[in-house]
Amino acid sequence: QFLYFIGSPRMMRRACTRATTRALVAPAAAVAVRPASTVAISVQGLHFVGTGLAAIALAGVGLGIGTIFGNLLVACARQPNLTRMLFNYAILGFALTEAIGLFALMLAFLMLFS
């Protein structure tokens, strides 16, 4: 429905086959075979993978803090007389959630620099 062909299908077929034949007929000098130490590369790369996975926890902490204070606003709008008590509970939830985030950040740095 939204496809527009420039030229005929025969022209498209010819252009596609030319591109693939050029890629298949690469000169042998352009492809250099070199020995690779895959063990050293993978161990070094795993430090970064582990750090990235530990950083995912920081996104969860951000969502958790947003949920805590978003629900605090909803609860204070429903029952304004309990605002002080609800705020204390929200600060406690914020502190515990932030502590999880700090532990995750510490773990990420330990994995990155050890």
Residue frames relative to the residue before (quaternion, step in Angstrom):
aa qw qx qy qz dx dy dz
Q 1.0000 0.0000 0.0000 0.0000 0.00 0.00 0.00
F 0.7944 0.2334 -0.1335 0.5446 3.58 0.97 -0.86
L 0.5017 0.6448 -0.4353 0.3782 3.59 1.23 0.24
Y 0.0800 -0.7747 0.6267 0.0256 3.52 -0.93 0.93
F 0.2341 -0.7771 0.5700 0.1281 3.56 -0.74 1.02
I 0.2141 -0.7292 0.6343 0.1416 3.53 -0.99 0.88
G 0.7957 0.1262 -0.1383 0.5760 3.55 -0.33 1.20
S 0.6444 -0.5264 0.3936 0.3908 3.52 -1.33 -0.10
P 0.6400 -0.5118 0.3901 0.4198 3.61 -1.23 0.26
R 0.5914 0.5696 -0.3647 0.4391 3.56 1.15 -0.57
M 0.6438 0.5082 -0.3168 0.4763 3.58 1.03 -0.80
M 0.6343 0.5267 -0.3304 0.4596 3.58 1.00 -0.80
R 0.6495 0.5188 -0.3172 0.4565 3.59 0.94 -0.90
R 0.6585 0.5124 -0.3079 0.4573 3.56 0.97 -0.89
A 0.6600 0.5041 -0.3107 0.4623 3.60 0.96 -0.83
C 0.6596 0.5081 -0.3118 0.4577 3.58 0.98 -0.80
T 0.6814 0.4802 -0.3059 0.4599 3.59 0.91 -0.83
R 0.6152 0.5363 -0.3579 0.4536 3.60 1.04 -0.60
A 0.6637 0.5055 -0.3135 0.4535 3.58 0.93 -0.86
T 0.6876 0.4707 -0.2995 0.4647 3.60 0.92 -0.80
T 0.6547 0.4951 -0.3414 0.4579 3.60 0.97 -0.69
R 0.6171 0.5259 -0.3570 0.4639 3.61 1.03 -0.58
A 0.6682 0.4945 -0.3062 0.4639 3.58 0.98 -0.78
L 0.6756 0.4968 -0.3016 0.4537 3.60 1.06 -0.68
V 0.7207 0.4026 -0.2335 0.5137 3.58 1.12 -0.61
A 0.1610 0.7960 -0.5629 0.1536 3.59 0.74 1.04
P 0.5154 -0.6360 0.4609 0.3426 3.59 -1.01 0.70
A 0.5599 -0.6386 0.4204 0.3195 3.56 -1.09 0.78
A 0.6196 0.5609 -0.3536 0.4200 3.60 1.09 -0.58
A 0.6292 0.5591 -0.3436 0.4165 3.60 1.10 -0.56
V 0.6932 0.4185 -0.2611 0.5255 3.60 1.18 -0.53
A 0.0498 -0.8106 0.5833 -0.0101 3.56 -0.36 1.23
V 0.2531 -0.7574 0.5859 0.1379 3.57 -0.80 1.03
R 0.0353 0.7969 -0.6013 0.0469 3.55 -0.74 1.02
P 0.5094 -0.6387 0.4639 0.3427 3.60 -1.02 0.60
A 0.1401 -0.7938 0.5892 0.0550 3.55 -0.95 0.86
S 0.2806 -0.7302 0.5954 0.1835 3.53 -1.03 0.84
T 0.1911 -0.8373 0.5044 0.0892 3.55 0.12 1.30
V 0.5926 0.5796 -0.3776 0.4127 3.62 1.07 -0.56
A 0.6873 0.4710 -0.2913 0.4700 3.60 0.86 -0.93
I 0.6482 0.5180 -0.3247 0.4538 3.57 0.98 -0.79
S 0.6986 0.4769 -0.2961 0.4437 3.59 0.83 -0.88
V 0.6435 0.5088 -0.3391 0.4605 3.62 0.99 -0.71
Q 0.6542 0.4911 -0.3193 0.4783 3.59 0.96 -0.76
G 0.6739 0.5036 -0.2974 0.4514 3.57 0.98 -0.78
L 0.6159 0.5681 -0.3511 0.4179 3.57 1.10 -0.59
H 0.5546 0.5813 -0.4025 0.4387 3.60 1.14 -0.44
F 0.6969 0.4679 -0.2706 0.4714 3.55 0.92 -0.90
V 0.6236 0.5293 -0.3396 0.4644 3.58 1.06 -0.70
G 0.6648 0.5013 -0.2992 0.4661 3.58 0.95 -0.87
T 0.6436 0.5127 -0.3213 0.4687 3.56 1.00 -0.76
G 0.6535 0.5086 -0.3138 0.4645 3.58 0.99 -0.77
L 0.6575 0.4964 -0.3142 0.4718 3.57 1.00 -0.78
A 0.6472 0.4971 -0.3258 0.4774 3.60 1.04 -0.68
A 0.6352 0.5344 -0.3329 0.4474 3.59 1.11 -0.58
I 0.5176 0.6236 -0.4239 0.4045 3.60 1.21 -0.29
A 0.5944 0.5751 -0.3570 0.4341 3.58 1.13 -0.65
L 0.6153 0.5528 -0.3554 0.4354 3.60 1.07 -0.60
A 0.6124 0.5210 -0.3542 0.4776 3.59 1.10 -0.55
G 0.6332 0.5234 -0.3230 0.4698 3.58 1.06 -0.72
V 0.6243 0.5258 -0.3362 0.4698 3.57 1.06 -0.70
G 0.6442 0.5169 -0.3229 0.4621 3.58 0.96 -0.80
L 0.6509 0.4980 -0.3128 0.4801 3.58 0.99 -0.81
G 0.6527 0.5300 -0.3149 0.4403 3.57 0.98 -0.83
I 0.6657 0.4889 -0.3045 0.4744 3.57 0.92 -0.85
G 0.6407 0.5151 -0.3239 0.4683 3.57 0.98 -0.75
T 0.6504 0.5099 -0.3135 0.4678 3.58 1.00 -0.79
I 0.6334 0.5406 -0.3332 0.4422 3.59 0.97 -0.85
F 0.7533 0.3903 -0.2354 0.4741 3.59 0.68 -1.01
G 0.5864 0.5481 -0.3789 0.4607 3.59 1.14 -0.44
N 0.6830 0.4586 -0.2825 0.4933 3.57 0.97 -0.83
L 0.5721 0.5665 -0.3819 0.4538 3.61 1.17 -0.49
L 0.6594 0.5016 -0.3144 0.4633 3.58 0.93 -0.83
V 0.6465 0.5121 -0.3206 0.4658 3.58 0.99 -0.81
A 0.6789 0.4922 -0.2935 0.4591 3.57 0.92 -0.91
C 0.6597 0.4921 -0.3128 0.4741 3.61 0.99 -0.75
A 0.6328 0.5143 -0.3395 0.4688 3.59 1.08 -0.58
R 0.6782 0.4833 -0.2976 0.4668 3.59 1.07 -0.67
Q 0.8057 0.0546 -0.0087 0.5898 3.58 0.96 -0.86
P 0.1812 -0.8360 0.5090 0.0957 3.59 0.13 1.25
N 0.6164 0.5662 -0.3657 0.4070 3.62 1.09 -0.50
L 0.6980 0.4389 -0.2748 0.4946 3.64 1.18 -0.31
T 0.2839 0.8134 -0.4775 0.1724 3.58 1.26 0.26
R 0.6730 0.5090 -0.3112 0.4371 3.60 0.83 -0.94
M 0.6820 0.4782 -0.2922 0.4699 3.59 0.86 -0.92
L 0.6587 0.5077 -0.3089 0.4615 3.58 0.97 -0.85
F 0.6297 0.5323 -0.3339 0.4567 3.58 1.06 -0.74
N 0.6301 0.5253 -0.3364 0.4625 3.60 1.02 -0.78
Y 0.6601 0.4906 -0.3062 0.4794 3.58 0.96 -0.82
A 0.6404 0.5219 -0.3282 0.4580 3.59 1.02 -0.73
I 0.6471 0.5031 -0.3243 0.4722 3.60 1.00 -0.77
L 0.6265 0.5222 -0.3326 0.4735 3.59 1.05 -0.73
G 0.6612 0.4930 -0.2990 0.4799 3.61 0.94 -0.84
F 0.6250 0.5341 -0.3304 0.4637 3.57 1.06 -0.78
A 0.6726 0.5039 -0.3026 0.4496 3.59 0.88 -0.95
L 0.6739 0.4848 -0.3069 0.4655 3.60 0.91 -0.84
T 0.6557 0.5025 -0.3120 0.4693 3.57 0.99 -0.79
E 0.6545 0.5025 -0.3082 0.4734 3.57 1.01 -0.79
A 0.6084 0.5442 -0.3562 0.4547 3.60 1.07 -0.63
I 0.6238 0.5179 -0.3386 0.4774 3.59 1.02 -0.73
G 0.6485 0.5196 -0.3133 0.4598 3.57 1.00 -0.79
L 0.6575 0.4976 -0.3148 0.4701 3.59 0.98 -0.77
F 0.6242 0.5188 -0.3386 0.4760 3.58 1.05 -0.70
A 0.6558 0.5032 -0.3116 0.4686 3.59 0.96 -0.82
L 0.6504 0.5051 -0.3156 0.4715 3.59 1.00 -0.78
M 0.6378 0.5160 -0.3232 0.4717 3.57 1.00 -0.81
L 0.6500 0.5111 -0.3123 0.4677 3.58 0.97 -0.83
A 0.6381 0.5253 -0.3262 0.4588 3.58 0.99 -0.82
F 0.6808 0.4697 -0.2985 0.4762 3.60 0.90 -0.83
L 0.6200 0.5274 -0.3513 0.4626 3.60 1.03 -0.67
M 0.6758 0.4795 -0.3013 0.4718 3.59 0.95 -0.79
L 0.6687 0.5154 -0.3083 0.4383 3.57 1.03 -0.74
F 0.8146 0.2960 -0.1286 0.4820 3.58 0.82 -0.97
S 0.6244 0.5297 -0.3813 0.4291 3.63 1.13 0.22
